[in-house]
Amino acid sequence: MQGDFFYQRLGLRVKTIRKMKDMSQEDLSAHAQIDRTYLARIERGRANPSLRILHKLARAMKMPLSVVFWGV
C-alpha cells in the first residue's frame, strides 16, 4: 500500500514538471524514447519505473533527476 502512494506522488511530480515545461505526453515520451502509454501509467502511479526510465524522463525535461524526487 505504501508503495502505491509513493508511485502516485512520483507520477504526479512527473506530470507537474511536464506541464511546467509545456510538454505533452507525446512530446515527453518521444524525447525520452519511451511509449506514451507507459508515461501515462507512470503519471497515474500505475507503473513502477526503473531508475533508468526516470533518468531518461528527467533528461528529456532538462532537469536533474534529484528534482524529480523533491517532495515525493
mmCIF file as Biopython writes it, N, C-alpha, C and O atoms, coordinates in Angstrom:
data_model
#
loop_
_atom_site.group_PDB
_atom_site.id
_atom_site.type_symbol
_atom_site.label_atom_id
_atom_site.label_alt_id
_atom_site.label_comp_id
_atom_site.label_asym_id
_atom_site.label_entity_id
_atom_site.label_seq_id
_atom_site.pdbx_PDB_ins_code
_atom_site.Cartn_x
_atom_site.Cartn_y
_atom_site.Cartn_z
_atom_site.occupancy
_atom_site.B_iso_or_equiv
_atom_site.auth_seq_id
_atom_site.auth_asym_id
_atom_site.pdbx_PDB_model_num
ATOM 1   N N  . MET A ? 1  ? 0.808  -1.194 0.000   1.0 0.0 1  A 1 
ATOM 2   C CA . MET A ? 1  ? 0.000  0.000  0.000   1.0 0.0 1  A 1 
ATOM 3   C C  . MET A ? 1  ? 0.856  1.265  0.000   1.0 0.0 1  A 1 
ATOM 4   O O  . MET A ? 1  ? 0.577  2.212  -0.735  1.0 0.0 1  A 1 
ATOM 5   N N  . GLN A ? 2  ? 1.901  1.274  0.830   1.0 0.0 2  A 1 
ATOM 6   C CA . GLN A ? 2  ? 2.747  2.463  0.886   1.0 0.0 2  A 1 
ATOM 7   C C  . GLN A ? 2  ? 3.456  2.695  -0.437  1.0 0.0 2  A 1 
ATOM 8   O O  . GLN A ? 2  ? 3.663  3.838  -0.842  1.0 0.0 2  A 1 
ATOM 9   N N  . GLY A ? 3  ? 3.832  1.604  -1.118  1.0 0.0 3  A 1 
ATOM 10  C CA . GLY A ? 3  ? 4.481  1.741  -2.418  1.0 0.0 3  A 1 
ATOM 11  C C  . GLY A ? 3  ? 3.568  2.399  -3.426  1.0 0.0 3  A 1 
ATOM 12  O O  . GLY A ? 3  ? 4.014  3.219  -4.229  1.0 0.0 3  A 1 
ATOM 13  N N  . ASP A ? 4  ? 2.283  2.045  -3.394  1.0 0.0 4  A 1 
ATOM 14  C CA . ASP A ? 4  ? 1.323  2.655  -4.314  1.0 0.0 4  A 1 
ATOM 15  C C  . ASP A ? 4  ? 1.270  4.165  -4.107  1.0 0.0 4  A 1 
ATOM 16  O O  . ASP A ? 4  ? 1.229  4.931  -5.070  1.0 0.0 4  A 1 
ATOM 17  N N  . PHE A ? 5  ? 1.271  4.585  -2.846  1.0 0.0 5  A 1 
ATOM 18  C CA . PHE A ? 5  ? 1.233  6.015  -2.539  1.0 0.0 5  A 1 
ATOM 19  C C  . PHE A ? 5  ? 2.478  6.716  -3.079  1.0 0.0 5  A 1 
ATOM 20  O O  . PHE A ? 5  ? 2.392  7.818  -3.621  1.0 0.0 5  A 1 
ATOM 21  N N  . PHE A ? 6  ? 3.626  6.076  -2.928  1.0 0.0 6  A 1 
ATOM 22  C CA . PHE A ? 6  ? 4.873  6.644  -3.443  1.0 0.0 6  A 1 
ATOM 23  C C  . PHE A ? 6  ? 4.803  6.815  -4.957  1.0 0.0 6  A 1 
ATOM 24  O O  . PHE A ? 6  ? 5.175  7.864  -5.483  1.0 0.0 6  A 1 
ATOM 25  N N  . TYR A ? 7  ? 4.326  5.784  -5.660  1.0 0.0 7  A 1 
ATOM 26  C CA . TYR A ? 7  ? 4.267  5.861  -7.122  1.0 0.0 7  A 1 
ATOM 27  C C  . TYR A ? 7  ? 3.248  6.890  -7.587  1.0 0.0 7  A 1 
ATOM 28  O O  . TYR A ? 7  ? 3.442  7.521  -8.626  1.0 0.0 7  A 1 
ATOM 29  N N  . GLN A ? 8  ? 2.170  7.071  -6.841  1.0 0.0 8  A 1 
ATOM 30  C CA . GLN A ? 8  ? 1.203  8.117  -7.185  1.0 0.0 8  A 1 
ATOM 31  C C  . GLN A ? 8  ? 1.829  9.493  -7.035  1.0 0.0 8  A 1 
ATOM 32  O O  . GLN A ? 8  ? 1.649  10.352 -7.898  1.0 0.0 8  A 1 
ATOM 33  N N  . ARG A ? 9  ? 2.561  9.712  -5.951  1.0 0.0 9  A 1 
ATOM 34  C CA . ARG A ? 9  ? 3.217  11.011 -5.740  1.0 0.0 9  A 1 
ATOM 35  C C  . ARG A ? 9  ? 4.309  11.248 -6.778  1.0 0.0 9  A 1 
ATOM 36  O O  . ARG A ? 9  ? 4.461  12.358 -7.287  1.0 0.0 9  A 1 
ATOM 37  N N  . LEU A ? 10 ? 5.068  10.197 -7.088  1.0 0.0 10 A 1 
ATOM 38  C CA . LEU A ? 10 ? 6.113  10.322 -8.101  1.0 0.0 10 A 1 
ATOM 39  C C  . LEU A ? 10 ? 5.497  10.648 -9.455  1.0 0.0 10 A 1 
ATOM 40  O O  . LEU A ? 10 ? 5.993  11.517 -10.172 1.0 0.0 10 A 1 
ATOM 41  N N  . GLY A ? 11 ? 4.425  9.961  -9.804  1.0 0.0 11 A 1 
ATOM 42  C CA . GLY A ? 11 ? 3.748  10.212 -11.078 1.0 0.0 11 A 1 
ATOM 43  C C  . GLY A ? 11 ? 3.191  11.616 -11.161 1.0 0.0 11 A 1 
ATOM 44  O O  . GLY A ? 11 ? 3.275  12.264 -12.205 1.0 0.0 11 A 1 
ATOM 45  N N  . LEU A ? 12 ? 2.624  12.089 -10.063 1.0 0.0 12 A 1 
ATOM 46  C CA . LEU A ? 12 ? 2.108  13.452 -10.031 1.0 0.0 12 A 1 
ATOM 47  C C  . LEU A ? 12 ? 3.242  14.457 -10.207 1.0 0.0 12 A 1 
ATOM 48  O O  . LEU A ? 12 ? 3.070  15.481 -10.866 1.0 0.0 12 A 1 
ATOM 49  N N  . ARG A ? 13 ? 4.387  14.167 -9.623  1.0 0.0 13 A 1 
ATOM 50  C CA . ARG A ? 13 ? 5.555  15.055 -9.756  1.0 0.0 13 A 1 
ATOM 51  C C  . ARG A ? 13 ? 6.018  15.106 -11.218 1.0 0.0 13 A 1 
ATOM 52  O O  . ARG A ? 13 ? 6.299  16.183 -11.743 1.0 0.0 13 A 1 
ATOM 53  N N  . VAL A ? 14 ? 6.096  13.956 -11.864 1.0 0.0 14 A 1 
ATOM 54  C CA . VAL A ? 14 ? 6.492  13.918 -13.284 1.0 0.0 14 A 1 
ATOM 55  C C  . VAL A ? 14 ? 5.501  14.714 -14.120 1.0 0.0 14 A 1 
ATOM 56  O O  . VAL A ? 14 ? 5.899  15.499 -14.980 1.0 0.0 14 A 1 
ATOM 57  N N  . LYS A ? 15 ? 4.218  14.514 -13.872 1.0 0.0 15 A 1 
ATOM 58  C CA . LYS A ? 15 ? 3.178  15.222 -14.624 1.0 0.0 15 A 1 
ATOM 59  C C  . LYS A ? 15 ? 3.267  16.737 -14.395 1.0 0.0 15 A 1 
ATOM 60  O O  . LYS A ? 15 ? 3.145  17.514 -15.341 1.0 0.0 15 A 1 
ATOM 61  N N  . THR A ? 16 ? 3.478  17.150 -13.156 1.0 0.0 16 A 1 
ATOM 62  C CA . THR A ? 16 ? 3.574  18.571 -12.823 1.0 0.0 16 A 1 
ATOM 63  C C  . THR A ? 16 ? 4.748  19.218 -13.547 1.0 0.0 16 A 1 
ATOM 64  O O  . THR A ? 16 ? 4.613  20.297 -14.124 1.0 0.0 16 A 1 
ATOM 65  N N  . ILE A ? 17 ? 5.902  18.553 -13.515 1.0 0.0 17 A 1 
ATOM 66  C CA . ILE A ? 17 ? 7.092  19.098 -14.189 1.0 0.0 17 A 1 
ATOM 67  C C  . ILE A ? 17 ? 6.856  19.148 -15.696 1.0 0.0 17 A 1 
ATOM 68  O O  . ILE A ? 17 ? 7.205  20.129 -16.352 1.0 0.0 17 A 1 
ATOM 69  N N  . ARG A ? 18 ? 6.260  18.083 -16.244 1.0 0.0 18 A 1 
ATOM 70  C CA . ARG A ? 18 ? 5.988  18.052 -17.689 1.0 0.0 18 A 1 
ATOM 71  C C  . ARG A ? 18 ? 5.117  19.228 -18.098 1.0 0.0 18 A 1 
ATOM 72  O O  . ARG A ? 18 ? 5.374  19.881 -19.110 1.0 0.0 18 A 1 
ATOM 73  N N  . LYS A ? 19 ? 4.089  19.492 -17.308 1.0 0.0 19 A 1 
ATOM 74  C CA . LYS A ? 19 ? 3.195  20.608 -17.635 1.0 0.0 19 A 1 
ATOM 75  C C  . LYS A ? 19 ? 3.893  21.955 -17.453 1.0 0.0 19 A 1 
ATOM 76  O O  . LYS A ? 19 ? 3.658  22.883 -18.227 1.0 0.0 19 A 1 
ATOM 77  N N  . MET A ? 20 ? 4.749  22.068 -16.436 1.0 0.0 20 A 1 
ATOM 78  C CA . MET A ? 20 ? 5.527  23.307 -16.249 1.0 0.0 20 A 1 
ATOM 79  C C  . MET A ? 20 ? 6.409  23.577 -17.463 1.0 0.0 20 A 1 
ATOM 80  O O  . MET A ? 20 ? 6.631  24.725 -17.846 1.0 0.0 20 A 1 
ATOM 81  N N  . LYS A ? 21 ? 6.903  22.504 -18.055 1.0 0.0 21 A 1 
ATOM 82  C CA . LYS A ? 21 ? 7.755  22.616 -19.244 1.0 0.0 21 A 1 
ATOM 83  C C  . LYS A ? 21 ? 6.939  22.745 -20.523 1.0 0.0 21 A 1 
ATOM 84  O O  . LYS A ? 21 ? 7.497  22.807 -21.618 1.0 0.0 21 A 1 
ATOM 85  N N  . ASP A ? 22 ? 5.597  22.787 -20.378 1.0 0.0 22 A 1 
ATOM 86  C CA . ASP A ? 22 ? 4.681  22.921 -21.512 1.0 0.0 22 A 1 
ATOM 87  C C  . ASP A ? 22 ? 4.909  21.825 -22.552 1.0 0.0 22 A 1 
ATOM 88  O O  . ASP A ? 22 ? 5.005  22.080 -23.752 1.0 0.0 22 A 1 
ATOM 89  N N  . MET A ? 23 ? 4.991  20.596 -22.041 1.0 0.0 23 A 1 
ATOM 90  C CA . MET A ? 23 ? 5.195  19.439 -22.909 1.0 0.0 23 A 1 
ATOM 91  C C  . MET A ? 23 ? 3.950  18.548 -22.840 1.0 0.0 23 A 1 
ATOM 92  O O  . MET A ? 23 ? 3.336  18.397 -21.783 1.0 0.0 23 A 1 
ATOM 93  N N  . SER A ? 24 ? 3.603  17.978 -23.957 1.0 0.0 24 A 1 
ATOM 94  C CA . SER A ? 24 ? 2.527  16.984 -23.971 1.0 0.0 24 A 1 
ATOM 95  C C  . SER A ? 24 ? 3.140  15.626 -23.621 1.0 0.0 24 A 1 
ATOM 96  O O  . SER A ? 24 ? 4.361  15.468 -23.608 1.0 0.0 24 A 1 
ATOM 97  N N  . GLN A ? 25 ? 2.285  14.663 -23.343 1.0 0.0 25 A 1 
ATOM 98  C CA . GLN A ? 25 ? 2.790  13.315 -23.102 1.0 0.0 25 A 1 
ATOM 99  C C  . GLN A ? 25 ? 3.507  12.785 -24.341 1.0 0.0 25 A 1 
ATOM 100 O O  . GLN A ? 25 ? 4.506  12.075 -24.233 1.0 0.0 25 A 1 
ATOM 101 N N  . GLU A ? 26 ? 2.997  13.131 -25.499 1.0 0.0 26 A 1 
ATOM 102 C CA . GLU A ? 26 ? 3.633  12.689 -26.742 1.0 0.0 26 A 1 
ATOM 103 C C  . GLU A ? 26 ? 5.038  13.276 -26.877 1.0 0.0 26 A 1 
ATOM 104 O O  . GLU A ? 26 ? 5.977  12.576 -27.254 1.0 0.0 26 A 1 
ATOM 105 N N  . ASP A ? 27 ? 5.174  14.579 -26.562 1.0 0.0 27 A 1 
ATOM 106 C CA . ASP A ? 27 ? 6.480  15.225 -26.649 1.0 0.0 27 A 1 
ATOM 107 C C  . ASP A ? 27 ? 7.480  14.574 -25.698 1.0 0.0 27 A 1 
ATOM 108 O O  . ASP A ? 27 ? 8.587  14.207 -26.092 1.0 0.0 27 A 1 
ATOM 109 N N  . LEU A ? 28 ? 7.069  14.438 -24.441 1.0 0.0 28 A 1 
ATOM 110 C CA . LEU A ? 28 ? 7.982  13.895 -23.438 1.0 0.0 28 A 1 
ATOM 111 C C  . LEU A ? 28 ? 8.341  12.447 -23.738 1.0 0.0 28 A 1 
ATOM 112 O O  . LEU A ? 28 ? 9.507  12.065 -23.642 1.0 0.0 28 A 1 
ATOM 113 N N  . SER A ? 29 ? 7.368  11.650 -24.094 1.0 0.0 29 A 1 
ATOM 114 C CA . SER A ? 29 ? 7.667  10.242 -24.374 1.0 0.0 29 A 1 
ATOM 115 C C  . SER A ? 29 ? 8.589  10.106 -25.585 1.0 0.0 29 A 1 
ATOM 116 O O  . SER A ? 29 ? 9.457  9.233  -25.606 1.0 0.0 29 A 1 
ATOM 117 N N  . ALA A ? 30 ? 8.408  10.955 -26.587 1.0 0.0 30 A 1 
ATOM 118 C CA . ALA A ? 30 ? 9.283  10.906 -27.759 1.0 0.0 30 A 1 
ATOM 119 C C  . ALA A ? 30 ? 10.710 11.295 -27.386 1.0 0.0 30 A 1 
ATOM 120 O O  . ALA A ? 30 ? 11.661 10.633 -27.801 1.0 0.0 30 A 1 
ATOM 121 N N  . HIS A ? 31 ? 10.867 12.362 -26.606 1.0 0.0 31 A 1 
ATOM 122 C CA . HIS A ? 31 ? 12.203 12.797 -26.208 1.0 0.0 31 A 1 
ATOM 123 C C  . HIS A ? 31 ? 12.887 11.787 -25.283 1.0 0.0 31 A 1 
ATOM 124 O O  . HIS A ? 31 ? 14.105 11.612 -25.334 1.0 0.0 31 A 1 
ATOM 125 N N  . ALA A ? 32 ? 12.096 11.131 -24.444 1.0 0.0 32 A 1 
ATOM 126 C CA . ALA A ? 32 ? 12.656 10.149 -23.514 1.0 0.0 32 A 1 
ATOM 127 C C  . ALA A ? 32 ? 12.758 8.759  -24.133 1.0 0.0 32 A 1 
ATOM 128 O O  . ALA A ? 32 ? 13.320 7.845  -23.529 1.0 0.0 32 A 1 
ATOM 129 N N  . GLN A ? 33 ? 12.218 8.601  -25.330 1.0 0.0 33 A 1 
ATOM 130 C CA . GLN A ? 33 ? 12.222 7.335  -26.054 1.0 0.0 33 A 1 
ATOM 131 C C  . GLN A ? 33 ? 11.542 6.219  -25.257 1.0 0.0 33 A 1 
ATOM 132 O O  . GLN A ? 33 ? 12.072 5.118  -25.109 1.0 0.0 33 A 1 
ATOM 133 N N  . ILE A ? 34 ? 10.342 6.546  -24.745 1.0 0.0 34 A 1 
ATOM 134 C CA . ILE A ? 34 ? 9.509  5.543  -24.091 1.0 0.0 34 A 1 
ATOM 135 C C  . ILE A ? 34 ? 8.115  5.633  -24.704 1.0 0.0 34 A 1 
ATOM 136 O O  . ILE A ? 34 ? 7.775  6.627  -25.345 1.0 0.0 34 A 1 
ATOM 137 N N  . ASP A ? 35 ? 7.328  4.609  -24.508 1.0 0.0 35 A 1 
ATOM 138 C CA . ASP A ? 35 ? 5.980  4.595  -25.059 1.0 0.0 35 A 1 
ATOM 139 C C  . ASP A ? 35 ? 5.086  5.588  -24.309 1.0 0.0 35 A 1 
ATOM 140 O O  . ASP A ? 35 ? 5.185  5.714  -23.088 1.0 0.0 35 A 1 
ATOM 141 N N  . ARG A ? 36 ? 4.229  6.281  -25.024 1.0 0.0 36 A 1 
ATOM 142 C CA . ARG A ? 36 ? 3.359  7.270  -24.401 1.0 0.0 36 A 1 
ATOM 143 C C  . ARG A ? 36 ? 2.422  6.636  -23.381 1.0 0.0 36 A 1 
ATOM 144 O O  . ARG A ? 36 ? 2.135  7.233  -22.343 1.0 0.0 36 A 1 
ATOM 145 N N  . THR A ? 37 ? 1.944  5.432  -23.673 1.0 0.0 37 A 1 
ATOM 146 C CA . THR A ? 37 ? 1.041  4.784  -22.719 1.0 0.0 37 A 1 
ATOM 147 C C  . THR A ? 37 ? 1.774  4.412  -21.431 1.0 0.0 37 A 1 
ATOM 148 O O  . THR A ? 37 ? 1.174  4.411  -20.356 1.0 0.0 37 A 1 
ATOM 149 N N  . TYR A ? 38 ? 3.060  4.100  -21.532 1.0 0.0 38 A 1 
ATOM 150 C CA . TYR A ? 38 ? 3.851  3.822  -20.332 1.0 0.0 38 A 1 
ATOM 151 C C  . TYR A ? 38 ? 4.001  5.097  -19.503 1.0 0.0 38 A 1 
ATOM 152 O O  . TYR A ? 38 ? 3.890  5.058  -18.278 1.0 0.0 38 A 1 
ATOM 153 N N  . LEU A ? 39 ? 4.252  6.225  -20.168 1.0 0.0 39 A 1 
ATOM 154 C CA . LEU A ? 39 ? 4.336  7.510  -19.469 1.0 0.0 39 A 1 
ATOM 155 C C  . LEU A ? 39 ? 3.017  7.809  -18.772 1.0 0.0 39 A 1 
ATOM 156 O O  . LEU A ? 39 ? 3.015  8.275  -17.632 1.0 0.0 39 A 1 
ATOM 157 N N  . ALA A ? 40 ? 1.908  7.553  -19.429 1.0 0.0 40 A 1 
ATOM 158 C CA . ALA A ? 40 ? 0.591  7.790  -18.820 1.0 0.0 40 A 1 
ATOM 159 C C  . ALA A ? 40 ? 0.425  6.932  -17.569 1.0 0.0 40 A 1 
ATOM 160 O O  . ALA A ? 40 ? -0.109 7.397  -16.562 1.0 0.0 40 A 1 
ATOM 161 N N  . ARG A ? 41 ? 0.877  5.690  -17.629 1.0 0.0 41 A 1 
ATOM 162 C CA . ARG A ? 41 ? 0.797  4.807  -16.453 1.0 0.0 41 A 1 
ATOM 163 C C  . ARG A ? 41 ? 1.683  5.314  -15.328 1.0 0.0 41 A 1 
ATOM 164 O O  . ARG A ? 41 ? 1.300  5.235  -14.160 1.0 0.0 41 A 1 
ATOM 165 N N  . ILE A ? 42 ? 2.856  5.833  -15.655 1.0 0.0 42 A 1 
ATOM 166 C CA . ILE A ? 42 ? 3.746  6.405  -14.637 1.0 0.0 42 A 1 
ATOM 167 C C  . ILE A ? 42 ? 3.057  7.590  -13.975 1.0 0.0 42 A 1 
ATOM 168 O O  . ILE A ? 42 ? 3.037  7.695  -12.749 1.0 0.0 42 A 1 
ATOM 169 N N  . GLU A ? 43 ? 2.495  8.478  -14.779 1.0 0.0 43 A 1 
ATOM 170 C CA . GLU A ? 43 ? 1.856  9.681  -14.249 1.0 0.0 43 A 1 
ATOM 171 C C  . GLU A ? 43 ? 0.638  9.362  -13.382 1.0 0.0 43 A 1 
ATOM 172 O O  . GLU A ? 43 ? 0.308  10.129 -12.478 1.0 0.0 43 A 1 
ATOM 173 N N  . ARG A ? 44 ? -0.023 8.254  -13.644 1.0 0.0 44 A 1 
ATOM 174 C CA . ARG A ? 44 ? -1.175 7.849  -12.825 1.0 0.0 44 A 1 
ATOM 175 C C  . ARG A ? 44 ? -0.762 7.021  -11.613 1.0 0.0 44 A 1 
ATOM 176 O O  . ARG A ? 44 ? -1.609 6.644  -10.804 1.0 0.0 44 A 1 
ATOM 177 N N  . GLY A ? 45 ? 0.539  6.734  -11.482 1.0 0.0 45 A 1 
ATOM 178 C CA . GLY A ? 45 ? 1.014  5.931  -10.360 1.0 0.0 45 A 1 
ATOM 179 C C  . GLY A ? 45 ? 0.744  4.458  -10.528 1.0 0.0 45 A 1 
ATOM 180 O O  . GLY A ? 45 ? 0.718  3.713  -9.548  1.0 0.0 45 A 1 
ATOM 181 N N  . ARG A ? 46 ? 0.541  4.025  -11.763 1.0 0.0 46 A 1 
ATOM 182 C CA . ARG A ? 46 ? 0.214  2.627  -12.047 1.0 0.0 46 A 1 
ATOM 183 C C  . ARG A ? 46 ? 1.413  1.830  -12.533 1.0 0.0 46 A 1 
ATOM 184 O O  . ARG A ? 46 ? 1.282  0.646  -12.841 1.0 0.0 46 A 1 
ATOM 185 N N  . ALA A ? 47 ? 2.576  2.458  -12.608 1.0 0.0 47 A 1 
ATOM 186 C CA . ALA A ? 47 ? 3.781  1.774  -13.077 1.0 0.0 47 A 1 
ATOM 187 C C  . ALA A ? 47 ? 4.898  1.962  -12.056 1.0 0.0 47 A 1 
ATOM 188 O O  . ALA A ? 47 ? 4.898  2.914  -11.276 1.0 0.0 47 A 1 
ATOM 189 N N  . ASN A ? 48 ? 5.825  1.054  -12.080 1.0 0.0 48 A 1 
ATOM 190 C CA . ASN A ? 48 ? 6.999  1.091  -11.221 1.0 0.0 48 A 1 
ATOM 191 C C  . ASN A ? 48 ? 8.208  1.360  -12.120 1.0 0.0 48 A 1 
ATOM 192 O O  . ASN A ? 48 ? 8.908  0.423  -12.506 1.0 0.0 48 A 1 
ATOM 193 N N  . PRO A ? 49 ? 8.459  2.631  -12.458 1.0 0.0 49 A 1 
ATOM 194 C CA . PRO A ? 49 ? 9.534  2.927  -13.411 1.0 0.0 49 A 1 
ATOM 195 C C  . PRO A ? 49 ? 10.906 2.668  -12.798 1.0 0.0 49 A 1 
ATOM 196 O O  . PRO A ? 49 ? 11.134 2.905  -11.612 1.0 0.0 49 A 1 
ATOM 197 N N  . SER A ? 50 ? 11.798 2.184  -13.625 1.0 0.0 50 A 1 
ATOM 198 C CA . SER A ? 50 ? 13.174 1.960  -13.180 1.0 0.0 50 A 1 
ATOM 199 C C  . SER A ? 50 ? 13.892 3.310  -13.058 1.0 0.0 50 A 1 
ATOM 200 O O  . SER A ? 50 ? 13.425 4.330  -13.564 1.0 0.0 50 A 1 
ATOM 201 N N  . LEU A ? 51 ? 15.004 3.283  -12.391 1.0 0.0 51 A 1 
ATOM 202 C CA . LEU A ? 51 ? 15.814 4.494  -12.263 1.0 0.0 51 A 1 
ATOM 203 C C  . LEU A ? 51 ? 16.264 4.966  -13.642 1.0 0.0 51 A 1 
ATOM 204 O O  . LEU A ? 51 ? 16.368 6.168  -13.888 1.0 0.0 51 A 1 
ATOM 205 N N  . ARG A ? 52 ? 16.526 4.034  -14.523 1.0 0.0 52 A 1 
ATOM 206 C CA . ARG A ? 52 ? 16.945 4.382  -15.886 1.0 0.0 52 A 1 
ATOM 207 C C  . ARG A ? 52 ? 15.842 5.159  -16.612 1.0 0.0 52 A 1 
ATOM 208 O O  . ARG A ? 52 ? 16.120 6.151  -17.286 1.0 0.0 52 A 1 
ATOM 209 N N  . ILE A ? 53 ? 14.598 4.711  -16.473 1.0 0.0 53 A 1 
ATOM 210 C CA . ILE A ? 53 ? 13.472 5.397  -17.118 1.0 0.0 53 A 1 
ATOM 211 C C  . ILE A ? 53 ? 13.297 6.787  -16.513 1.0 0.0 53 A 1 
ATOM 212 O O  . ILE A ? 53 ? 13.085 7.758  -17.239 1.0 0.0 53 A 1 
ATOM 213 N N  . LEU A ? 54 ? 13.382 6.887  -15.189 1.0 0.0 54 A 1 
ATOM 214 C CA . LEU A ? 54 ? 13.252 8.196  -14.542 1.0 0.0 54 A 1 
ATOM 215 C C  . LEU A ? 54 ? 14.371 9.135  -14.985 1.0 0.0 54 A 1 
ATOM 216 O O  . LEU A ? 54 ? 14.149 10.335 -15.151 1.0 0.0 54 A 1 
ATOM 217 N N  . HIS A ? 55 ? 15.565 8.595  -15.174 1.0 0.0 55 A 1 
ATOM 218 C CA . HIS A ? 55 ? 16.680 9.410  -15.658 1.0 0.0 55 A 1 
ATOM 219 C C  . HIS A ? 55 ? 16.406 9.903  -17.079 1.0 0.0 55 A 1 
ATOM 220 O O  . HIS A ? 55 ? 16.685 11.059 -17.398 1.0 0.0 55 A 1 
ATOM 221 N N  . LYS A ? 56 ? 15.866 9.040  -17.927 1.0 0.0 56 A 1 
ATOM 222 C CA . LYS A ? 56 ? 15.528 9.439  -19.294 1.0 0.0 56 A 1 
ATOM 223 C C  . LYS A ? 56 ? 14.474 10.545 -19.294 1.0 0.0 56 A 1 
ATOM 224 O O  . LYS A ? 56 ? 14.557 11.490 -20.079 1.0 0.0 56 A 1 
ATOM 225 N N  . LEU A ? 57 ? 13.478 10.424 -18.406 1.0 0.0 57 A 1 
ATOM 226 C CA . LEU A ? 57 ? 12.438 11.453 -18.314 1.0 0.0 57 A 1 
ATOM 227 C C  . LEU A ? 57 ? 13.028 12.773 -17.831 1.0 0.0 57 A 1 
ATOM 228 O O  . LEU A ? 57 ? 12.718 13.832 -18.376 1.0 0.0 57 A 1 
ATOM 229 N N  . ALA A ? 58 ? 13.876 12.710 -16.812 1.0 0.0 58 A 1 
ATOM 230 C CA . ALA A ? 58 ? 14.497 13.931 -16.284 1.0 0.0 58 A 1 
ATOM 231 C C  . ALA A ? 58 ? 15.337 14.615 -17.359 1.0 0.0 58 A 1 
ATOM 232 O O  . ALA A ? 58 ? 15.270 15.835 -17.516 1.0 0.0 58 A 1 
ATOM 233 N N  . ARG A ? 59 ? 16.117 13.846 -18.090 1.0 0.0 59 A 1 
ATOM 234 C CA . ARG A ? 59 ? 16.945 14.428 -19.163 1.0 0.0 59 A 1 
ATOM 235 C C  . ARG A ? 59 ? 16.078 15.044 -20.250 1.0 0.0 59 A 1 
ATOM 236 O O  . ARG A ? 59 ? 16.397 16.113 -20.770 1.0 0.0 59 A 1 
ATOM 237 N N  . ALA A ? 60 ? 14.990 14.378 -20.592 1.0 0.0 60 A 1 
ATOM 238 C CA . ALA A ? 60 ? 14.091 14.893 -21.628 1.0 0.0 60 A 1 
ATOM 239 C C  . ALA A ? 60 ? 13.435 16.200 -21.193 1.0 0.0 60 A 1 
ATOM 240 O O  . ALA A ? 60 ? 13.118 17.049 -22.026 1.0 0.0 60 A 1 
ATOM 241 N N  . MET A ? 61 ? 13.229 16.360 -19.869 1.0 0.0 61 A 1 
ATOM 242 C CA . MET A ? 61 ? 12.645 17.593 -19.341 1.0 0.0 61 A 1 
ATOM 243 C C  . MET A ? 61 ? 13.711 18.610 -18.955 1.0 0.0 61 A 1 
ATOM 244 O O  . MET A ? 61 ? 13.409 19.684 -18.434 1.0 0.0 61 A 1 
ATOM 245 N N  . LYS A ? 62 ? 14.990 18.245 -19.227 1.0 0.0 62 A 1 
ATOM 246 C CA . LYS A ? 62 ? 16.137 19.114 -18.949 1.0 0.0 62 A 1 
ATOM 247 C C  . LYS A ? 62 ? 16.192 19.507 -17.459 1.0 0.0 62 A 1 
ATOM 248 O O  . LYS A ? 62 ? 16.341 20.677 -17.106 1.0 0.0 62 A 1 
ATOM 249 N N  . MET A ? 63 ? 16.066 18.490 -16.616 1.0 0.0 63 A 1 
ATOM 250 C CA . MET A ? 63 ? 16.097 18.685 -15.165 1.0 0.0 63 A 1 
ATOM 251 C C  . MET A ? 63 ? 16.992 17.622 -14.555 1.0 0.0 63 A 1 
ATOM 252 O O  . MET A ? 63 ? 17.101 16.516 -15.085 1.0 0.0 63 A 1 
ATOM 253 N N  . PRO A ? 64 ? 17.637 17.956 -13.435 1.0 0.0 64 A 1 
ATOM 254 C CA . PRO A ? 64 ? 18.376 16.913 -12.724 1.0 0.0 64 A 1 
ATOM 255 C C  . PRO A ? 64 ? 17.390 15.877 -12.164 1.0 0.0 64 A 1 
ATOM 256 O O  . PRO A ? 64 ? 16.264 16.216 -11.801 1.0 0.0 64 A 1 
ATOM 257 N N  . LEU A ? 65 ? 17.810 14.661 -12.100 1.0 0.0 65 A 1 
ATOM 258 C CA . LEU A ? 65 ? 16.963 13.594 -11.588 1.0 0.0 65 A 1 
ATOM 259 C C  . LEU A ? 65 ? 16.523 13.891 -10.165 1.0 0.0 65 A 1 
ATOM 260 O O  . LEU A ? 65 ? 15.407 13.543 -9.778  1.0 0.0 65 A 1 
ATOM 261 N N  . SER A ? 66 ? 17.377 14.524 -9.385  1.0 0.0 66 A 1 
ATOM 262 C CA . SER A ? 66 ? 17.036 14.827 -7.995  1.0 0.0 66 A 1 
ATOM 263 C C  . SER A ? 66 ? 15.793 15.709 -7.888  1.0 0.0 66 A 1 
ATOM 264 O O  . SER A ? 66 ? 15.028 15.591 -6.930  1.0 0.0 66 A 1 
ATOM 265 N N  . VAL A ? 67 ? 15.589 16.586 -8.860  1.0 0.0 67 A 1 
ATOM 266 C CA . VAL A ? 67 ? 14.427 17.476 -8.859  1.0 0.0 67 A 1 
ATOM 267 C C  . VAL A ? 67 ? 13.133 16.678 -8.990  1.0 0.0 67 A 1 
ATOM 268 O O  . VAL A ? 67 ? 12.108 17.046 -8.416  1.0 0.0 67 A 1 
ATOM 269 N N  . VAL A ? 68 ? 13.184 15.590 -9.745  1.0 0.0 68 A 1 
ATOM 270 C CA . VAL A ? 68 ? 12.000 14.757 -9.917  1.0 0.0 68 A 1 
ATOM 271 C C  . VAL A ? 68 ? 11.557 14.171 -8.572  1.0 0.0 68 A 1 
ATOM 272 O O  . VAL A ? 68 ? 10.365 13.970 -8.340  1.0 0.0 68 A 1 
ATOM 273 N N  . PHE A ? 69 ? 12.511 13.902 -7.700  1.0 0.0 69 A 1 
ATOM 274 C CA . PHE A ? 69 ? 12.196 13.290 -6.413  1.0 0.0 69 A 1 
ATOM 275 C C  . PHE A ? 69 ? 11.856 14.277 -5.317  1.0 0.0 69 A 1 
ATOM 276 O O  . PHE A ? 69 ? 11.405 13.860 -4.249  1.0 0.0 69 A 1 
ATOM 277 N N  . TRP A ? 70 ? 12.053 15.574 -5.536  1.0 0.0 70 A 1 
ATOM 278 C CA . TRP A ? 70 ? 11.727 16.560 -4.495  1.0 0.0 70 A 1 
ATOM 279 C C  . TRP A ? 70 ? 10.269 16.474 -4.111  1.0 0.0 70 A 1 
ATOM 280 O O  . TRP A ? 70 ? 9.394  16.506 -4.976  1.0 0.0 70 A 1 
ATOM 281 N N  . GLY A ? 71 ? 10.002 16.368 -2.849  1.0 0.0 71 A 1 
ATOM 282 C CA . GLY A ? 71 ? 8.636  16.368 -2.346  1.0 0.0 71 A 1 
ATOM 283 C C  . GLY A ? 71 ? 7.903  15.053 -2.506  1.0 0.0 71 A 1 
ATOM 284 O O  . GLY A ? 71 ? 6.723  14.961 -2.170  1.0 0.0 71 A 1 
ATOM 285 N N  . VAL A ? 72 ? 8.580  14.032 -3.014  1.0 0.0 72 A 1 
ATOM 286 C CA . VAL A ? 72 ? 7.930  12.729 -3.199  1.0 0.0 72 A 1 
ATOM 287 C C  . VAL A ? 72 ? 8.052  11.987 -1.949  1.0 0.0 72 A 1 
ATOM 288 O O  . VAL A ? 72 ? 7.580  10.854 -1.854  1.0 0.0 72 A 1 
#
